[in-house]
Amino acid sequence: MRVLSTTRLQGDLEAQLQAKFPQVRFAFFSSIDRVTSHLSEADVLLTYGEDLTAEHIEQATDLKWIMVISAGLEKMPFEAIKKKGILVTNARGIHSIPMAEYTMATMLQFAKNMKQWHENQKAHCWDRSVEMTELAHKVITIIGPGAIGSEIARLAKAFRMTVYGISRSGQSVENVDQMFTMENIEKVLPLSDVVISVLPQTKETEQLITGKYFSLMPSTALFINIGRGKTVRQRDLLEALQSKTIAGAVLDVFEEEPLDPNHPFWEMDNVTLTPHFSSATAGYQPRSIDIFEKNLEVFLEGREEFINPIDLDRGY
């Protein structure tokens, strides 16, 4: 059996896989372009999925399973994959720790006005009039909570925060105090000091968060997007920030990436932005490969108890 990887793995992860599964032939490449001539030999494809096209799927005549070592799937050629009946799994859940820590760090940055303190330090300015707030007893609302939202909630509760969640089903999520369906979002947003979007990009979520929702948030609210950029109507967010409809935003994702160097977000004092990097820590690949190893054992034994199988119709 042949496993092709469209990315090189860090440290000793490649050797670890080869030692644990000696019956499997592994080949590791640095990009999908270098794999193309070998696709017809692949039973399994290990990939980030961003560069995978319908043409690649067509060339992979023996492909049975795609393991996406990230959570995002919006660029996957699902129609071509579904047509050939290929199993897709992903690494959903591996981002919980780094992205929850990122979220807490940026909430604290906002509450403690760390940007201003940094500017004062650079200016050698001893100014004790800078205002700060506390996280304790604030309300955060997580739109699209799952494993990441649950971990954010766990950390937030250590800061004595109240945590609400909003999802399509409204089903309970561990550590979240109260869940609501999307039909109730307009009731929840006015109560929220911080609104965090962890939404995936699907047909249902594209441009879901618009100016209407920003207008319902308190003028002191912080909006954080660590989900997908295209779930938010970016021009509406820009207007809400410029008009002080909301107090600030932390943005790790954008409608178009990389963000245009001339975009107003870069120069706005009430915006903190990062280059779609909130999950990028040294633990990323080891956690992904841990899921892959468990799924590979299931695959080799002909069982069906895969971790994170993807519904090809829904795209997640």
C-alpha positions as CSV (number, residue, x, y, z in Angstrom):
1,M,0.0,0.0,0.0
2,R,1.3,3.5,-0.9
3,V,0.9,6.7,1.1
4,L,1.9,9.9,-0.6
5,S,2.4,13.1,1.4
6,T,2.2,16.5,-0.3
7,T,4.2,18.1,2.6
8,R,7.4,17.3,4.4
9,L,6.9,16.5,8.1
10,Q,9.0,18.1,10.8
11,G,11.5,16.4,13.1
12,D,11.4,12.7,13.2
13,L,7.7,12.3,12.2
14,E,8.5,10.8,8.8
15,A,10.8,8.2,10.4
16,Q,8.2,7.6,13.1
17,L,5.5,6.7,10.5
18,Q,7.9,4.4,8.6
19,A,8.9,2.6,11.7
20,K,5.4,2.2,13.0
21,F,3.9,1.0,9.7
22,P,6.7,-1.0,7.9
23,Q,4.1,-2.6,5.6
24,V,3.3,0.8,4.1
25,R,5.3,2.5,1.5
26,F,5.6,6.2,2.3
27,A,6.8,9.0,0.0
28,F,7.1,12.6,1.3
29,F,7.1,15.6,-1.1
30,S,7.3,19.3,-0.5
31,S,4.3,20.2,-2.6
32,I,1.4,18.9,-4.6
33,D,3.3,19.7,-7.8
34,R,6.0,17.3,-7.0
35,V,3.5,14.5,-6.2
36,T,1.6,14.8,-9.5
37,S,3.5,12.2,-11.5
38,H,3.0,9.7,-8.7
39,L,-0.7,10.2,-8.0
40,S,-1.7,7.1,-9.9
41,E,0.2,5.0,-7.3
42,A,-1.5,6.5,-4.2
43,D,-3.9,4.6,-2.0
44,V,-3.8,7.3,0.6
45,L,-3.0,11.0,0.3
46,L,-1.7,13.0,3.3
47,T,-2.1,16.7,2.5
48,Y,-3.1,20.2,3.8
49,G,-5.6,20.1,1.0
50,E,-5.3,23.8,-0.2
51,D,-3.8,23.0,-3.6
52,L,-5.7,19.8,-4.3
53,T,-7.8,20.1,-7.5
54,A,-10.4,18.0,-9.4
55,E,-7.7,17.2,-11.9
56,H,-5.5,15.7,-9.2
57,I,-8.3,13.5,-8.0
58,E,-8.9,12.3,-11.6
59,Q,-5.2,11.3,-11.9
60,A,-5.3,9.4,-8.6
61,T,-6.9,6.3,-10.0
62,D,-6.4,4.1,-6.9
63,L,-7.0,6.7,-4.2
64,K,-9.2,5.5,-1.4
65,W,-8.6,8.0,1.4
66,I,-7.5,11.6,1.8
67,M,-6.2,12.7,5.2
68,V,-6.2,16.5,5.5
69,I,-3.8,17.5,8.2
70,S,-5.6,20.7,9.0
71,A,-9.2,21.6,9.8
72,G,-10.1,23.8,6.9
73,L,-11.7,22.1,3.9
74,E,-13.2,24.9,1.9
75,K,-10.8,24.6,-1.0
76,M,-11.3,20.8,-1.4
77,P,-12.7,19.6,-4.8
78,F,-15.6,17.8,-3.1
79,E,-17.6,17.0,-6.2
80,A,-14.7,15.1,-7.8
81,I,-14.0,13.4,-4.5
82,K,-17.6,12.4,-4.0
83,K,-17.9,11.1,-7.5
84,K,-15.1,8.6,-6.8
85,G,-16.3,7.7,-3.4
86,I,-13.1,8.7,-1.6
87,L,-13.0,8.9,2.1
88,V,-11.9,12.2,3.6
89,T,-10.9,12.8,7.2
90,N,-9.3,15.8,8.7
91,A,-7.4,17.0,11.8
92,R,-10.3,18.8,13.5
93,G,-9.6,19.3,17.2
94,I,-5.8,19.8,17.0
95,H,-6.1,23.6,17.0
96,S,-8.0,23.8,20.3
97,I,-5.0,24.6,22.5
98,P,-3.1,27.1,20.4
99,M,-6.2,28.9,19.2
100,A,-7.8,29.1,22.6
101,E,-4.6,30.5,24.0
102,Y,-4.4,33.0,21.1
103,T,-8.0,34.1,21.9
104,M,-7.4,34.6,25.6
105,A,-4.1,36.5,24.8
106,T,-5.9,38.9,22.5
107,M,-8.8,39.4,24.9
108,L,-6.3,40.3,27.6
109,Q,-4.5,42.6,25.2
110,F,-7.7,44.5,24.5
111,A,-8.9,44.6,28.1
112,K,-5.5,45.8,29.5
113,N,-4.9,48.2,26.6
114,M,-1.5,46.7,25.8
115,K,-1.2,48.4,22.5
116,Q,-1.2,51.8,24.3
117,W,1.2,50.6,26.9
118,H,3.6,49.5,24.1
119,E,3.3,52.9,22.4
120,N,4.0,54.7,25.7
121,Q,7.0,52.5,26.3
122,K,8.5,53.3,22.9
123,A,7.8,57.1,23.6
124,H,9.4,56.8,27.1
125,C,6.0,58.1,28.4
126,W,5.1,57.5,32.0
127,D,1.3,57.9,31.7
128,R,-0.9,56.4,34.4
129,S,-4.2,57.6,32.9
130,V,-4.4,54.7,30.5
131,E,-7.7,52.9,31.1
132,M,-8.0,49.1,31.6
133,T,-10.9,46.8,32.1
134,E,-11.2,43.2,33.5
135,L,-12.3,40.0,31.9
136,A,-14.0,38.8,35.1
137,H,-17.8,38.8,34.9
138,K,-17.8,39.7,31.2
139,V,-19.9,37.7,28.7
140,I,-18.4,36.1,25.6
141,T,-20.4,34.5,22.8
142,I,-18.8,31.9,20.6
143,I,-20.4,31.5,17.2
144,G,-19.7,28.0,15.9
145,P,-18.3,26.4,19.0
146,G,-16.8,23.0,18.7
147,A,-13.6,21.6,20.1
148,I,-11.9,25.1,19.8
149,G,-14.9,26.9,21.3
150,S,-15.0,24.4,24.2
151,E,-11.4,25.0,25.0
152,I,-11.9,28.8,24.8
153,A,-14.8,28.4,27.2
154,R,-12.7,26.3,29.6
155,L,-10.0,29.0,29.8
156,A,-12.6,31.9,29.9
157,K,-14.3,30.4,32.9
158,A,-11.0,30.4,34.8
159,F,-11.2,34.2,34.3
160,R,-14.8,34.1,35.8
161,M,-16.4,34.9,32.4
162,T,-19.8,33.8,31.3
163,V,-19.8,31.8,28.1
164,Y,-22.6,31.6,25.5
165,G,-22.5,29.6,22.3
166,I,-24.5,29.8,19.1
167,S,-24.7,27.0,16.6
168,R,-27.1,25.6,14.0
169,S,-28.4,22.9,16.3
170,G,-28.0,24.6,19.6
171,Q,-26.7,21.3,21.1
172,S,-24.7,21.5,24.3
173,V,-21.0,22.0,24.2
174,E,-18.7,21.2,27.0
175,N,-17.7,24.2,29.2
176,V,-20.2,26.5,27.5
177,D,-22.8,27.9,30.0
178,Q,-25.7,28.1,27.6
179,M,-26.2,27.3,24.0
180,F,-28.5,29.0,21.5
181,T,-29.6,28.3,17.9
182,M,-28.8,30.8,15.1
183,E,-32.5,31.8,15.3
184,N,-31.7,33.4,18.7
185,I,-28.5,35.2,17.7
186,E,-30.2,38.6,17.7
187,K,-31.2,38.1,21.4
188,V,-27.7,37.1,22.5
189,L,-25.4,39.6,20.7
190,P,-26.6,42.6,22.7
191,L,-25.6,40.8,25.9
192,S,-22.0,40.0,24.6
193,D,-18.9,41.9,25.6
194,V,-16.8,39.7,23.3
195,V,-18.1,37.9,20.2
196,I,-15.8,35.1,18.8
197,S,-16.4,33.5,15.4
198,V,-15.0,30.0,14.9
199,L,-17.2,29.3,11.9
200,P,-16.0,27.1,9.1
201,Q,-16.6,28.3,5.5
202,T,-19.5,26.5,4.0
203,K,-22.4,27.5,1.7
204,E,-24.5,28.2,4.7
205,T,-21.9,30.4,6.5
206,E,-20.4,32.5,3.7
207,Q,-21.2,36.2,4.5
208,L,-23.2,35.2,7.5
209,I,-21.9,37.9,9.8
210,T,-23.0,41.2,8.5
211,G,-23.6,44.8,9.6
212,K,-26.9,43.9,11.1
213,Y,-25.1,41.7,13.7
214,F,-22.4,44.3,14.4
215,S,-25.2,46.9,15.1
216,L,-26.6,44.6,17.7
217,M,-23.4,44.3,19.7
218,P,-22.6,46.8,22.5
219,S,-20.4,49.7,21.5
220,T,-17.8,48.4,23.9
221,A,-17.7,44.9,22.2
222,L,-14.7,43.2,20.9
223,F,-15.1,41.0,17.8
224,I,-12.6,38.1,17.2
225,N,-12.5,36.1,14.0
226,I,-10.4,32.9,14.1
227,G,-12.7,30.9,11.9
228,R,-12.8,31.8,8.2
229,G,-12.6,35.2,6.6
230,K,-15.4,34.7,4.1
231,T,-17.9,34.1,6.9
232,V,-17.9,37.8,7.6
233,R,-18.9,40.6,5.3
234,Q,-15.6,42.5,5.6
235,R,-16.8,45.9,4.4
236,D,-19.5,45.8,7.1
237,L,-16.9,45.0,9.7
238,L,-14.7,47.9,8.5
239,E,-17.6,50.3,8.7
240,A,-18.6,49.1,12.2
241,L,-15.0,49.7,13.4
242,Q,-14.6,53.1,11.7
243,S,-18.0,54.3,13.1
244,K,-17.2,52.9,16.6
245,T,-20.3,50.7,16.4
246,I,-18.1,48.2,18.1
247,A,-14.9,49.0,20.0
248,G,-12.4,46.7,18.3
249,A,-11.6,43.6,16.4
250,V,-9.0,40.8,16.4
251,L,-8.7,39.3,13.0
252,D,-6.6,36.2,12.0
253,V,-8.6,35.5,8.8
254,F,-9.8,37.7,5.9
255,E,-12.0,37.5,2.8
256,E,-8.9,37.6,0.6
257,E,-5.6,36.3,1.9
258,P,-3.0,37.7,2.1
259,L,-4.7,40.9,3.2
260,D,-4.0,43.8,0.7
261,P,-1.1,45.8,2.1
262,N,-3.2,49.0,1.5
263,H,-6.2,47.8,3.4
264,P,-7.4,50.2,6.2
265,F,-7.2,47.4,8.8
266,W,-3.4,47.7,8.9
267,E,-3.4,51.2,10.2
268,M,-6.4,51.0,12.6
269,D,-5.7,51.4,16.3
270,N,-8.7,49.3,17.3
271,V,-7.7,46.3,15.1
272,T,-5.2,43.6,15.9
273,L,-4.4,41.4,12.9
274,T,-2.3,38.3,12.3
275,P,-1.7,36.4,9.0
276,H,-4.0,33.3,9.5
277,F,-1.5,32.0,12.1
278,S,-3.4,31.6,15.3
279,S,-3.0,27.8,15.3
280,A,0.7,27.7,14.2
281,T,2.8,26.3,17.0
282,A,5.4,23.5,17.2
283,G,2.6,21.1,18.3
284,Y,0.6,21.4,15.1
285,Q,2.1,18.6,13.0
286,P,2.6,16.1,15.8
287,R,-1.1,16.4,16.8
288,S,-2.2,16.0,13.1
289,I,0.0,12.9,12.7
290,D,-1.3,11.4,15.9
291,I,-4.8,11.4,14.3
292,F,-3.4,10.1,11.0
293,E,-1.7,7.2,12.8
294,K,-4.9,6.1,14.5
295,N,-6.9,6.4,11.3
296,L,-4.2,4.5,9.4
297,E,-4.5,1.6,11.8
298,V,-8.3,1.6,11.2
299,F,-7.8,1.8,7.4
300,L,-5.3,-1.1,7.4
301,E,-7.6,-3.3,9.5
302,G,-10.5,-2.6,7.2
303,R,-12.6,-1.1,10.0
304,E,-14.7,2.1,9.8
305,E,-14.2,3.8,13.1
306,F,-12.3,6.8,11.7
307,I,-11.6,10.0,13.6
308,N,-13.1,13.1,11.9
309,P,-14.8,11.6,8.8
310,I,-16.1,14.4,6.6
311,D,-19.6,14.6,5.3
312,L,-18.9,15.4,1.6
313,D,-22.3,17.0,1.1
314,R,-21.9,19.5,3.9
315,G,-18.2,20.0,3.5
316,Y,-17.3,19.5,7.2
